[in-house]
Amino acid sequence: MSYFHCYTPQQIRAAYGVDAVAPISSSVPNYGQGQTIVLVDAYGSPTAASDLQTFHDTFFDSLPNPDFQQIFPQGNPQYSNTARGNGLSGPNGAAGWSGEATLDIEWAYAIAPKAHIVLLAVPPAETLGVQGFPNLFNAISNEIDATPPGTVFSMSFAVTEQTFGGAAAAQVAKFDQVFQQGLAKGDNFFAAAGDYGSVGFAKQHKEGVAYSIPTVEWPATSPYVVAVGGTQLQDAWTWNPSSNDAFTTTGFNPDYWQWTTGGDTQAVWNESWAPIATGGGASTIYPRPSWQTGVDPAYGNHRLVPDTAWNAAVNGGVDVYITAYPAFNCGNTTGCWTIFGGTSAATPQTAALVALVNAARASAGKEPIGFLDPILYSGVGASDYTDIVPQYYGSAPQTFAGSEVGVSGTVNKSVGDLQDNQLWGVPVAGYPTTTGYDATTGWGVPNASAFVSGLAAMP
């Protein structure tokens, strides 16, 4: 029995309607040509170009080779021996981040295969701390100056807002100036909302201690950034569990992982077996931006995230080819095809979709669309988005633990209506997935064809 599902670029493009996006002209498909996508990752990858080429050769061999470059504005930090690393920084950090970088470039490319793709690689890793941010934002600022208007930046790094401590507002204000610099020239910035529900970890304890309160992650909470949450896409299969237990003493429990052929559903990303789930909730730093006024008033007067969502599940993840640090990433000496999930998979794909918007606008002689968030909250139209609402699967009893707004780590609702408030055994309140906007999936997932056409038609 196969326990995990995965998707090729063609399957994701079909599921989200990317293949149906209107062409640039009668005979020229919209592949994001003329646009620039910048993926911001610590360290980068020593095999980025060759791995992307293999990804192209496997899935897009009828198209020209990728227009790709990796740049190291503060020096190339690659390491040859990850075994000498200690903890989350240094060589081990480089190995771990190579997977993130490879995911980002391959799946931005999957949505916009003719865009100019830049991997912006900067040491050191932030590793749920803030020490890497000055380098990262200096590099982003320089790249804003170097790239054309309408560039989209995808950022998969994040820290809980509490990491900044008492100086949070002052510190993030400095970094927000960089975002404002880009917005002023029509750029957009996309950030992953996080992968642990409403649970956050304290860097002061080497990420081993979780906060006892709901947390959200920065830079997704910045009011100058589009925050991307996660869903689980079940396309041509439907989860059908008859047990709440994902594992037995001997391994996978087939009764939990069973599925049926067919179906097309999408629910909030909450895989309690891992345990992993979409981030989301209310900022402790930022007040409500003007464009978010009146949305979910029950959650107070602070910035809510996410704004939008895309598939982020591991069971239903995306195919990635990687040869960087093969012992670390693949458990062999050559490399592998593997499966990635997380909101860091959702974010570059969402950014690339906006590159398609700007390509369509450029073909019509229009300026880039500009900051996406105010447009989303002003109402892009029901046909442009699919609202994510509660989904229930299988015949196992629905079991609950903790508060009324959370679910337990063994519940048969890993893609149900709530974030997991018991992730890592921490009793932290989650947020419900509801009709309309919610703090787990934002406005839902875009219908690519209608989304691109609608934003391309704006003045």
C-alpha positions as a Markdown table, in Angstrom:
| # | Residue | x | y | z |
|---|---|---|---|---|
| 1 | Met | 0.0 | 0.0 | 0.0 |
| 2 | Ser | 1.3 | 3.5 | -0.8 |
| 3 | Tyr | 0.8 | 5.9 | 2.2 |
| 4 | Phe | 1.8 | 9.2 | 0.7 |
| 5 | His | 0.5 | 11.0 | -2.4 |
| 6 | Cys | 2.6 | 13.4 | -4.4 |
| 7 | Tyr | 2.1 | 15.8 | -7.3 |
| 8 | Thr | 4.0 | 16.6 | -10.5 |
| 9 | Pro | 4.0 | 20.2 | -11.8 |
| 10 | Gln | 1.4 | 19.1 | -14.5 |
| 11 | Gln | -0.9 | 17.8 | -11.8 |
| 12 | Ile | -0.7 | 21.0 | -9.7 |
| 13 | Arg | -1.0 | 23.2 | -12.7 |
| 14 | Ala | -4.2 | 21.4 | -13.8 |
| 15 | Ala | -5.7 | 21.3 | -10.3 |
| 16 | Tyr | -5.3 | 25.1 | -9.7 |
| 17 | Gly | -6.1 | 26.1 | -13.3 |
| 18 | Val | -2.7 | 27.3 | -14.2 |
| 19 | Asp | -2.8 | 25.6 | -17.6 |
| 20 | Ala | -6.0 | 27.5 | -18.3 |
| 21 | Val | -4.5 | 30.9 | -17.7 |
| 22 | Ala | -5.2 | 33.1 | -20.7 |
| 23 | Pro | -2.3 | 33.3 | -23.2 |
| 24 | Ile | -0.2 | 36.4 | -23.7 |
| 25 | Ser | -1.3 | 36.4 | -27.3 |
| 26 | Ser | -3.3 | 34.1 | -29.5 |
| 27 | Ser | -0.4 | 31.7 | -29.8 |
| 28 | Val | 1.9 | 32.5 | -26.8 |
| 29 | Pro | 1.0 | 30.8 | -23.5 |
| 30 | Asn | 1.6 | 32.8 | -20.3 |
| 31 | Tyr | 4.6 | 31.3 | -18.7 |
| 32 | Gly | 5.7 | 34.4 | -16.8 |
| 33 | Gln | 8.0 | 35.6 | -19.5 |
| 34 | Gly | 9.6 | 39.0 | -18.9 |
| 35 | Gln | 9.1 | 38.7 | -15.1 |
| 36 | Thr | 11.6 | 38.2 | -12.3 |
| 37 | Ile | 11.1 | 35.9 | -9.3 |
| 38 | Val | 13.5 | 36.1 | -6.4 |
| 39 | Leu | 13.7 | 33.2 | -3.9 |
| 40 | Val | 15.4 | 34.3 | -0.7 |
| 41 | Asp | 17.2 | 31.4 | 1.1 |
| 42 | Ala | 20.0 | 31.1 | 3.6 |
| 43 | Tyr | 23.1 | 29.4 | 2.1 |
| 44 | Gly | 21.5 | 28.4 | -1.3 |
| 45 | Ser | 22.5 | 25.2 | -2.9 |
| 46 | Pro | 25.7 | 24.0 | -4.6 |
| 47 | Thr | 23.6 | 22.0 | -7.1 |
| 48 | Ala | 20.8 | 24.5 | -7.7 |
| 49 | Ala | 21.3 | 25.0 | -11.4 |
| 50 | Ser | 21.8 | 21.3 | -12.3 |
| 51 | Asp | 18.9 | 20.1 | -10.2 |
| 52 | Leu | 16.6 | 22.7 | -11.8 |
| 53 | Gln | 17.8 | 21.5 | -15.2 |
| 54 | Thr | 16.9 | 17.9 | -14.3 |
| 55 | Phe | 13.5 | 19.2 | -13.1 |
| 56 | His | 13.0 | 21.0 | -16.5 |
| 57 | Asp | 14.2 | 17.9 | -18.5 |
| 58 | Thr | 11.7 | 15.7 | -16.6 |
| 59 | Phe | 8.6 | 17.9 | -16.7 |
| 60 | Phe | 9.2 | 20.8 | -19.2 |
| 61 | Asp | 11.5 | 19.4 | -21.9 |
| 62 | Ser | 9.5 | 21.1 | -24.7 |
| 63 | Leu | 10.3 | 24.5 | -23.2 |
| 64 | Pro | 13.6 | 26.4 | -23.3 |
| 65 | Asn | 16.1 | 25.7 | -20.5 |
| 66 | Pro | 15.4 | 27.6 | -17.3 |
| 67 | Asp | 16.4 | 31.3 | -17.1 |
| 68 | Phe | 18.1 | 30.9 | -13.7 |
| 69 | Gln | 20.9 | 32.4 | -11.7 |
| 70 | Gln | 22.1 | 32.0 | -8.1 |
| 71 | Ile | 23.8 | 34.9 | -6.5 |
| 72 | Phe | 25.9 | 35.2 | -3.4 |
| 73 | Pro | 26.0 | 39.0 | -2.6 |
| 74 | Gln | 27.9 | 38.3 | 0.7 |
| 75 | Gly | 30.1 | 35.4 | -0.4 |
| 76 | Asn | 29.4 | 31.7 | -1.2 |
| 77 | Pro | 28.8 | 29.8 | 2.0 |
| 78 | Gln | 28.8 | 26.3 | 0.7 |
| 79 | Tyr | 30.4 | 23.6 | 2.7 |
| 80 | Ser | 31.9 | 20.3 | 1.6 |
| 81 | Asn | 31.5 | 18.3 | 4.7 |
| 82 | Thr | 28.2 | 18.5 | 6.6 |
| 83 | Ala | 29.3 | 16.0 | 9.2 |
| 84 | Arg | 31.4 | 18.6 | 10.9 |
| 85 | Gly | 28.4 | 20.8 | 11.6 |
| 86 | Asn | 27.1 | 21.4 | 15.1 |
| 87 | Gly | 23.4 | 22.2 | 15.5 |
| 88 | Leu | 21.4 | 24.3 | 13.2 |
| 89 | Ser | 24.1 | 26.6 | 11.8 |
| 90 | Gly | 27.3 | 26.0 | 9.9 |
| 91 | Pro | 27.6 | 23.0 | 7.5 |
| 92 | Asn | 24.5 | 21.3 | 8.9 |
| 93 | Gly | 22.5 | 24.5 | 8.3 |
| 94 | Ala | 23.8 | 24.6 | 4.7 |
| 95 | Ala | 22.6 | 21.1 | 4.1 |
| 96 | Gly | 19.2 | 21.7 | 5.5 |
| 97 | Trp | 18.7 | 24.9 | 3.6 |
| 98 | Ser | 19.7 | 23.4 | 0.3 |
| 99 | Gly | 16.5 | 21.4 | 0.4 |
| 100 | Glu | 14.5 | 24.6 | 1.0 |
| 101 | Ala | 16.3 | 26.4 | -1.8 |
| 102 | Thr | 15.8 | 23.6 | -4.2 |
| 103 | Leu | 12.1 | 23.4 | -3.4 |
| 104 | Asp | 11.7 | 27.1 | -3.9 |
| 105 | Ile | 13.4 | 27.3 | -7.3 |
| 106 | Glu | 11.8 | 24.2 | -8.8 |
| 107 | Trp | 8.3 | 25.1 | -7.8 |
| 108 | Ala | 8.4 | 28.7 | -8.7 |
| 109 | Tyr | 9.6 | 27.5 | -12.0 |
| 110 | Ala | 6.7 | 24.9 | -12.2 |
| 111 | Ile | 4.2 | 27.8 | -12.2 |
| 112 | Ala | 6.2 | 30.4 | -14.3 |
| 113 | Pro | 8.7 | 28.4 | -16.3 |
| 114 | Lys | 9.8 | 31.3 | -18.5 |
| 115 | Ala | 10.3 | 33.8 | -15.7 |
| 116 | His | 13.8 | 34.9 | -14.8 |
| 117 | Ile | 14.4 | 33.0 | -11.5 |
| 118 | Val | 17.0 | 34.3 | -9.0 |
| 119 | Leu | 18.1 | 32.3 | -6.0 |
| 120 | Leu | 19.4 | 34.9 | -3.5 |
| 121 | Ala | 21.7 | 33.0 | -1.1 |
| 122 | Val | 22.9 | 34.7 | 2.1 |
| 123 | Pro | 24.6 | 33.4 | 5.2 |
| 124 | Pro | 24.1 | 32.9 | 8.1 |
| 125 | Ala | 20.8 | 31.0 | 8.6 |
| 126 | Glu | 18.4 | 32.7 | 10.9 |
| 127 | Thr | 17.5 | 29.3 | 12.5 |
| 128 | Leu | 14.5 | 30.8 | 14.4 |
| 129 | Gly | 16.7 | 33.6 | 15.6 |
| 130 | Val | 17.3 | 37.1 | 14.3 |
| 131 | Gln | 21.1 | 37.1 | 13.7 |
| 132 | Gly | 20.8 | 36.4 | 10.0 |
| 133 | Phe | 18.2 | 39.1 | 9.3 |
| 134 | Pro | 20.6 | 42.1 | 8.7 |
| 135 | Asn | 22.4 | 40.1 | 6.0 |
| 136 | Leu | 19.2 | 38.9 | 4.4 |
| 137 | Phe | 17.6 | 42.3 | 4.3 |
| 138 | Asn | 20.7 | 44.0 | 3.0 |
| 139 | Ala | 20.7 | 41.5 | 0.2 |
| 140 | Ile | 17.0 | 41.9 | -0.5 |
| 141 | Ser | 17.4 | 45.7 | -0.6 |
| 142 | Asn | 20.2 | 45.5 | -3.1 |
| 143 | Glu | 18.1 | 43.1 | -5.2 |
| 144 | Ile | 15.2 | 45.4 | -5.2 |
| 145 | Asp | 17.4 | 48.0 | -6.8 |
| 146 | Ala | 18.8 | 45.5 | -9.3 |
| 147 | Thr | 15.5 | 44.0 | -10.6 |
| 148 | Pro | 12.7 | 45.5 | -12.7 |
| 149 | Pro | 9.4 | 46.8 | -11.3 |
| 150 | Gly | 7.0 | 44.1 | -10.5 |
| 151 | Thr | 9.5 | 41.6 | -9.2 |
| 152 | Val | 8.1 | 39.1 | -6.8 |
| 153 | Phe | 10.1 | 37.9 | -3.7 |
| 154 | Ser | 9.3 | 34.6 | -2.0 |
| 155 | Met | 10.6 | 34.2 | 1.6 |
| 156 | Ser | 10.4 | 30.9 | 3.5 |
| 157 | Phe | 12.4 | 32.0 | 6.5 |
| 158 | Ala | 10.5 | 32.9 | 9.7 |
| 159 | Val | 10.6 | 33.5 | 13.4 |
| 160 | Thr | 7.9 | 33.8 | 16.0 |
| 161 | Glu | 7.2 | 37.4 | 16.8 |
| 162 | Gln | 8.3 | 36.8 | 20.4 |
| 163 | Thr | 11.8 | 36.2 | 19.2 |
| 164 | Phe | 12.4 | 39.9 | 18.9 |
| 165 | Gly | 11.6 | 40.5 | 22.5 |
| 166 | Gly | 10.8 | 43.9 | 23.9 |
| 167 | Ala | 12.3 | 45.7 | 21.0 |
| 168 | Ala | 10.1 | 43.9 | 18.4 |
| 169 | Ala | 8.4 | 47.0 | 17.0 |
| 170 | Ala | 11.7 | 48.9 | 16.5 |
| 171 | Gln | 13.5 | 46.0 | 15.0 |
| 172 | Val | 10.8 | 45.0 | 12.5 |
| 173 | Ala | 10.3 | 48.6 | 11.5 |
| 174 | Lys | 13.9 | 48.6 | 10.1 |
| 175 | Phe | 13.2 | 45.6 | 8.0 |
| 176 | Asp | 9.8 | 46.8 | 7.0 |
| 177 | Gln | 11.5 | 49.8 | 5.3 |
| 178 | Val | 13.0 | 47.3 | 2.8 |
| 179 | Phe | 9.5 | 45.9 | 2.0 |
| 180 | Gln | 8.2 | 49.5 | 1.6 |
| 181 | Gln | 11.2 | 50.2 | -0.8 |
| 182 | Gly | 10.0 | 47.3 | -3.0 |
| 183 | Leu | 6.3 | 48.1 | -2.8 |
| 184 | Ala | 7.1 | 51.6 | -4.0 |
| 185 | Lys | 8.3 | 50.2 | -7.3 |
| 186 | Gly | 5.5 | 47.7 | -7.7 |
| 187 | Asp | 7.1 | 44.6 | -6.2 |
| 188 | Asn | 5.4 | 42.0 | -4.0 |
| 189 | Phe | 6.8 | 40.1 | -1.1 |
| 190 | Phe | 5.4 | 36.7 | -0.1 |
| 191 | Ala | 6.1 | 34.9 | 3.2 |
| 192 | Ala | 5.3 | 31.4 | 4.6 |
| 193 | Ala | 2.8 | 31.6 | 7.5 |
| 194 | Gly | 4.5 | 28.6 | 9.3 |
| 195 | Asp | 4.1 | 24.9 | 9.7 |
| 196 | Tyr | 3.3 | 24.3 | 13.3 |
| 197 | Gly | -0.2 | 25.6 | 13.7 |
| 198 | Ser | -0.4 | 28.2 | 16.4 |
| 199 | Val | 2.5 | 26.7 | 18.3 |
| 200 | Gly | 5.8 | 28.6 | 18.3 |
| 201 | Phe | 9.2 | 27.7 | 19.6 |
| 202 | Ala | 11.6 | 29.8 | 21.8 |
| 203 | Lys | 15.1 | 30.3 | 20.3 |
| 204 | Gln | 16.4 | 31.0 | 23.8 |
| 205 | His | 16.0 | 27.3 | 24.5 |
| 206 | Lys | 17.5 | 26.1 | 21.2 |
| 207 | Glu | 14.0 | 25.7 | 19.8 |
| 208 | Gly | 13.2 | 22.9 | 22.3 |
| 209 | Val | 10.6 | 24.8 | 24.3 |
| 210 | Ala | 7.2 | 25.9 | 22.9 |
| 211 | Tyr | 5.4 | 29.0 | 24.0 |
| 212 | Ser | 2.3 | 28.4 | 26.0 |
| 213 | Ile | 0.3 | 31.0 | 24.1 |
| 214 | Pro | -0.7 | 31.1 | 20.4 |
| 215 | Thr | 2.0 | 32.6 | 18.2 |
| 216 | Val | 2.4 | 33.8 | 14.6 |
| 217 | Glu | 5.5 | 34.2 | 12.6 |
| 218 | Trp | 7.3 | 37.2 | 11.1 |
| 219 | Pro | 7.8 | 38.3 | 8.3 |
| 220 | Ala | 4.4 | 36.9 | 7.3 |
| 221 | Thr | 2.8 | 39.2 | 9.9 |
| 222 | Ser | 4.3 | 42.3 | 8.3 |
| 223 | Pro | 1.5 | 44.5 | 6.8 |
| 224 | Tyr | 3.8 | 44.9 | 3.8 |
| 225 | Val | 3.9 | 41.2 | 3.0 |
| 226 | Val | 1.4 | 38.7 | 1.6 |
| 227 | Ala | 1.2 | 35.8 | 4.1 |
| 228 | Val | 0.6 | 32.4 | 2.6 |
| 229 | Gly | -1.1 | 29.6 | 4.6 |
| 230 | Gly | -1.6 | 26.0 | 3.7 |
| 231 | Thr | -4.2 | 23.5 | 2.5 |
| 232 | Gln | -4.2 | 19.8 | 1.7 |
| 233 | Leu | -5.2 | 19.2 | -1.9 |
| 234 | Gln | -6.8 | 15.8 | -2.5 |
| 235 | Asp | -7.0 | 15.7 | -6.3 |
| 236 | Ala | -8.1 | 12.3 | -7.8 |
| 237 | Trp | -7.9 | 10.7 | -4.4 |
| 238 | Thr | -9.9 | 11.0 | -1.1 |
| 239 | Trp | -8.6 | 10.1 | 2.3 |
| 240 | Asn | -10.8 | 7.4 | 3.9 |
| 241 | Pro | -9.5 | 6.5 | 7.3 |
| 242 | Ser | -11.3 | 3.9 | 9.5 |
| 243 | Ser | -8.9 | 4.5 | 12.5 |
| 244 | Asn | -7.6 | 7.6 | 14.4 |
| 245 | Asp | -4.2 | 6.0 | 14.9 |
| 246 | Ala | -1.7 | 6.9 | 12.2 |
| 247 | Phe | 0.9 | 4.4 | 13.5 |
| 248 | Thr | 1.1 | 1.2 | 15.3 |
| 249 | Thr | 4.1 | -0.3 | 17.2 |
| 250 | Thr | 5.3 | -1.7 | 13.9 |
| 251 | Gly | 4.9 | 1.3 | 11.7 |
| 252 | Phe | 2.2 | 2.8 | 9.5 |
| 253 | Asn | -1.4 | 1.8 | 10.3 |
| 254 | Pro | -3.1 | 1.0 | 6.9 |
| 255 | Asp | -6.5 | 1.7 | 8.4 |
| 256 | Tyr | -5.6 | 5.4 | 9.0 |
| 257 | Trp | -3.8 | 5.9 | 5.7 |
| 258 | Gln | -6.3 | 4.2 | 3.4 |
| 259 | Trp | -7.9 | 6.2 | 0.6 |
| 260 | Thr | -10.2 | 5.9 | -2.4 |
| 261 | Thr | -9.7 | 6.8 | -6.0 |
| 262 | Gly | -11.3 | 9.9 | -7.3 |
| 263 | Gly | -12.6 | 13.1 | -5.7 |
| 264 | Asp | -11.5 | 16.7 | -5.7 |
| 265 | Thr | -11.4 | 18.4 | -2.3 |
| 266 | Gln | -9.3 | 20.8 | -0.4 |
| 267 | Ala | -9.1 | 21.5 | 3.3 |
| 268 | Val | -7.1 | 23.3 | 5.8 |
| 269 | Trp | -3.6 | 21.8 | 6.2 |
| 270 | Asn | -3.5 | 20.0 | 9.5 |
| 271 | Glu | -1.5 | 16.7 | 9.5 |
| 272 | Ser | -1.6 | 15.8 | 13.1 |
| 273 | Trp | 0.3 | 12.6 | 12.6 |
| 274 | Ala | 3.5 | 14.6 | 12.0 |
| 275 | Pro | 2.4 | 16.9 | 13.8 |
| 276 | Ile | 2.3 | 19.8 | 11.3 |
| 277 | Ala | -0.3 | 22.4 | 10.3 |
| 278 | Thr | -0.7 | 25.8 | 8.7 |
| 279 | Gly | 0.3 | 28.8 | 10.7 |
| 280 | Gly | -2.0 | 31.6 | 11.3 |
| 281 | Gly | -3.6 | 34.0 | 13.9 |
| 282 | Ala | -3.2 | 37.5 | 15.3 |
| 283 | Ser | 0.0 | 39.5 | 15.4 |
| 284 | Thr | 1.2 | 40.8 | 18.7 |
| 285 | Ile | 3.3 | 43.6 | 17.0 |
| 286 | Tyr | 1.1 | 45.1 | 14.3 |
| 287 | Pro | -2.3 | 46.8 | 14.5 |
| 288 | Arg | -4.8 | 46.0 | 11.8 |
| 289 | Pro | -3.8 | 47.6 | 8.5 |
| 290 | Ser | -6.5 | 49.7 | 6.9 |
| 291 | Trp | -7.2 | 47.2 | 4.2 |
| 292 | Gln | -8.0 | 44.5 | 6.9 |
| 293 | Thr | -10.4 | 46.6 | 9.0 |
| 294 | Gly | -13.5 | 44.7 | 9.9 |
| 295 | Val | -12.2 | 41.2 | 9.0 |
| 296 | Asp | -12.9 | 38.6 | 11.8 |
| 297 | Pro | -13.4 | 41.3 | 14.5 |
| 298 | Ala | -13.7 | 38.6 | 17.2 |
| 299 | Tyr | -9.9 | 38.3 | 17.0 |
| 300 | Gly | -9.2 | 41.8 | 18.1 |
| 301 | Asn | -7.6 | 44.8 | 16.3 |
| 302 | His | -4.3 | 43.3 | 15.2 |
| 303 | Arg | -3.0 | 42.1 | 11.9 |
| 304 | Leu | -4.3 | 38.6 | 11.0 |
| 305 | Val | -2.6 | 36.1 | 8.9 |
| 306 | Pro | -2.6 | 34.4 | 6.5 |
| 307 | Asp | -4.0 | 36.3 | 3.5 |
| 308 | Thr | -4.2 | 33.5 | 1.0 |
| 309 | Ala | -3.3 | 29.8 | 0.8 |
| 310 | Trp | -2.1 | 27.0 | -1.4 |
| 311 | Asn | -1.4 | 23.2 | -1.1 |
| 312 | Ala | 1.1 | 22.6 | 1.7 |
| 313 | Ala | 0.5 | 19.0 | 2.8 |
| 314 | Val | 3.2 | 16.3 | 3.0 |
| 315 | Asn | 0.6 | 13.7 | 2.1 |
| 316 | Gly | -0.1 | 15.3 | -1.2 |
| 317 | Gly | 3.3 | 17.1 | -1.4 |
| 318 | Val | 5.3 | 18.1 | -4.4 |
| 319 | Asp | 8.0 | 16.3 | -6.3 |
| 320 | Val | 11.5 | 17.8 | -5.9 |
| 321 | Tyr | 14.8 | 16.6 | -7.4 |
| 322 | Ile | 17.9 | 17.2 | -5.3 |
| 323 | Thr | 21.5 | 16.2 | -5.4 |
| 324 | Ala | 22.9 | 18.7 | -2.9 |
| 325 | Tyr | 24.4 | 17.0 | 0.3 |
| 326 | Pro | 22.9 | 13.7 | -0.8 |
| 327 | Ala | 23.7 | 11.9 | 2.5 |
| 328 | Phe | 21.7 | 14.5 | 4.4 |
| 329 | Asn | 18.8 | 15.0 | 1.9 |
| 330 | Cys | 18.5 | 11.5 | 0.4 |
| 331 | Gly | 20.4 | 9.0 | 2.5 |
| 332 | Asn | 22.6 | 8.1 | -0.4 |
| 333 | Thr | 25.6 | 9.3 | -2.3 |
| 334 | Thr | 23.9 | 10.5 | -5.6 |
| 335 | Gly | 20.7 | 12.4 | -4.9 |
| 336 | Cys | 17.0 | 11.6 | -5.3 |
| 337 | Trp | 13.5 | 12.5 | -6.1 |
| 338 | Thr | 11.7 | 13.3 | -2.8 |
| 339 | Ile | 8.5 | 14.9 | -1.5 |
| 340 | Phe | 8.2 | 18.3 | 0.1 |
| 341 | Gly | 5.3 | 20.1 | 1.8 |
| 342 | Gly | 4.9 | 23.0 | 4.1 |
| 343 | Thr | 3.8 | 26.6 | 3.6 |
| 344 | Ser | 7.3 | 27.1 | 2.2 |
| 345 | Ala | 6.1 | 25.0 | -0.7 |
| 346 | Ala | 3.0 | 27.1 | -1.0 |
| 347 | Thr | 4.7 | 30.4 | -1.0 |
| 348 | Pro | 6.9 | 30.3 | -4.1 |
| 349 | Gln | 4.0 | 28.9 | -6.1 |
| 350 | Thr | 1.8 | 31.8 | -5.0 |
| 351 | Ala | 4.5 | 34.3 | -5.8 |
| 352 | Ala | 5.0 | 32.8 | -9.3 |
| 353 | Leu | 1.2 | 33.0 | -9.9 |
| 354 | Val | 1.5 | 36.8 | -9.4 |
| 355 | Ala | 4.4 | 36.8 | -11.9 |
| 356 | Leu | 1.8 | 35.4 | -14.4 |
| 357 | Val | -0.5 | 38.4 | -13.5 |
| 358 | Asn | 2.3 | 40.9 | -14.2 |
| 359 | Ala | 3.2 | 39.1 | -17.5 |
| 360 | Ala | -0.4 | 39.4 | -18.6 |
| 361 | Arg | -0.5 | 43.1 | -17.6 |
| 362 | Ala | 2.8 | 43.8 | -19.4 |
| 363 | Ser | 1.4 | 42.3 | -22.6 |
| 364 | Ala | -1.5 | 44.8 | -22.3 |
| 365 | Gly | 0.8 | 47.7 | -21.7 |
| 366 | Lys | -0.1 | 48.0 | -18.1 |
| 367 | Glu | 2.0 | 48.5 | -14.9 |
| 368 | Pro | 2.6 | 45.7 | -12.5 |
| 369 | Ile | -0.4 | 44.9 | -10.2 |
| 370 | Gly | 1.2 | 46.4 | -7.1 |
| 371 | Phe | 0.7 | 45.3 | -3.5 |
| 372 | Leu | -1.7 | 42.3 | -3.6 |
| 373 | Asp | -3.1 | 42.4 | -0.1 |
| 374 | Pro | -5.3 | 45.5 | -0.4 |
| 375 | Ile | -6.7 | 44.0 | -3.6 |
| 376 | Leu | -7.5 | 40.7 | -2.0 |
| 377 | Tyr | -9.3 | 42.4 | 0.9 |
| 378 | Ser | -11.3 | 44.7 | -1.4 |
| 379 | Gly | -12.8 | 41.6 | -3.0 |
| 380 | Val | -11.2 | 40.0 | -6.1 |
| 381 | Gly | -14.5 | 38.2 | -6.9 |
| 382 | Ala | -16.0 | 34.9 | -5.9 |
| 383 | Ser | -14.8 | 33.2 | -9.1 |
| 384 | Asp | -11.2 | 34.2 | -8.4 |
| 385 | Tyr | -10.9 | 32.2 | -5.2 |
| 386 | Thr | -12.1 | 28.9 | -3.7 |
| 387 | Asp | -13.1 | 29.3 | 0.0 |
| 388 | Ile | -11.7 | 26.6 | 2.2 |
| 389 | Val | -14.4 | 25.2 | 4.5 |
| 390 | Pro | -14.5 | 22.3 | 7.0 |
| 391 | Gln | -13.9 | 18.8 | 5.4 |
| 392 | Tyr | -14.4 | 15.5 | 7.2 |
| 393 | Tyr | -13.1 | 12.2 | 5.9 |
| 394 | Gly | -13.6 | 8.5 | 6.7 |
| 395 | Ser | -15.6 | 6.5 | 9.2 |
| 396 | Ala | -13.4 | 6.7 | 12.3 |
| 397 | Pro | -15.0 | 8.5 | 15.4 |
| 398 | Gln | -14.2 | 12.2 | 15.6 |
| 399 | Thr | -12.3 | 12.6 | 18.8 |
| 400 | Phe | -11.4 | 15.8 | 20.5 |
| 401 | Ala | -9.2 | 16.9 | 23.3 |
| 402 | Gly | -8.3 | 20.2 | 25.0 |
| 403 | Ser | -10.3 | 23.3 | 24.3 |
| 404 | Glu | -13.3 | 23.7 | 22.0 |
| 405 | Val | -11.2 | 25.4 | 19.4 |
| 406 | Gly | -8.5 | 22.7 | 19.0 |
| 407 | Val | -8.1 | 19.1 | 18.2 |
| 408 | Ser | -5.9 | 16.4 | 19.6 |
| 409 | Gly | -2.7 | 15.0 | 18.0 |
| 410 | Thr | -4.4 | 11.7 | 17.1 |
| 411 | Val | -7.7 | 13.0 | 15.7 |
| 412 | Asn | -9.1 | 11.8 | 12.5 |
| 413 | Lys | -9.5 | 15.4 | 11.2 |
| 414 | Ser | -5.9 | 16.2 | 10.3 |
| 415 | Val | -7.5 | 18.1 | 7.4 |
| 416 | Gly | -10.6 | 19.1 | 9.2 |
| 417 | Asp | -11.8 | 22.5 | 10.3 |
| 418 | Leu | -9.2 | 23.5 | 12.8 |
| 419 | Gln | -5.5 | 24.1 | 13.3 |
| 420 | Asp | -4.0 | 21.5 | 15.7 |
| 421 | Asn | -3.8 | 23.1 | 19.2 |
| 422 | Gln | -2.1 | 20.0 | 20.6 |
| 423 | Leu | 0.9 | 20.0 | 18.3 |
| 424 | Trp | 3.9 | 18.8 | 20.2 |
| 425 | Gly | 1.7 | 18.1 | 23.2 |
| 426 | Val | 1.3 | 21.9 | 23.9 |
| 427 | Pro | -2.3 | 23.0 | 24.8 |
| 428 | Val | -2.3 | 26.2 | 22.8 |
| 429 | Ala | -5.6 | 27.4 | 21.3 |
| 430 | Gly | -6.0 | 27.1 | 17.5 |
| 431 | Tyr | -8.2 | 28.9 | 15.1 |
| 432 | Pro | -11.3 | 27.7 | 13.2 |
| 433 | Thr | -11.6 | 27.4 | 9.5 |
| 434 | Thr | -14.8 | 29.1 | 8.5 |
| 435 | Thr | -16.8 | 30.4 | 5.6 |
| 436 | Gly | -15.1 | 33.5 | 4.2 |
| 437 | Tyr | -11.9 | 34.8 | 5.6 |
| 438 | Asp | -10.3 | 32.8 | 8.4 |
| 439 | Ala | -7.0 | 32.8 | 10.2 |
| 440 | Thr | -5.9 | 29.5 | 8.8 |
| 441 | Thr | -6.4 | 29.8 | 5.1 |
| 442 | Gly | -7.1 | 33.5 | 4.6 |
| 443 | Trp | -9.4 | 34.0 | 1.7 |
| 444 | Gly | -8.7 | 30.5 | 0.4 |
| 445 | Val | -6.9 | 29.3 | -2.7 |
| 446 | Pro | -6.8 | 31.2 | -6.0 |
| 447 | Asn | -8.4 | 29.8 | -9.1 |
| 448 | Ala | -5.5 | 30.6 | -11.3 |
| 449 | Ser | -7.2 | 31.4 | -14.6 |
| 450 | Ala | -9.9 | 33.7 | -13.1 |
| 451 | Phe | -7.3 | 35.2 | -10.7 |
| 452 | Val | -4.9 | 36.1 | -13.4 |
| 453 | Ser | -7.6 | 37.4 | -15.8 |
| 454 | Gly | -9.3 | 39.4 | -13.1 |
| 455 | Leu | -6.1 | 41.1 | -11.9 |
| 456 | Ala | -4.9 | 41.6 | -15.5 |
| 457 | Ala | -8.1 | 43.4 | -16.3 |
| 458 | Met | -7.7 | 46.0 | -13.5 |
| 459 | Pro | -6.6 | 49.5 | -14.5 |
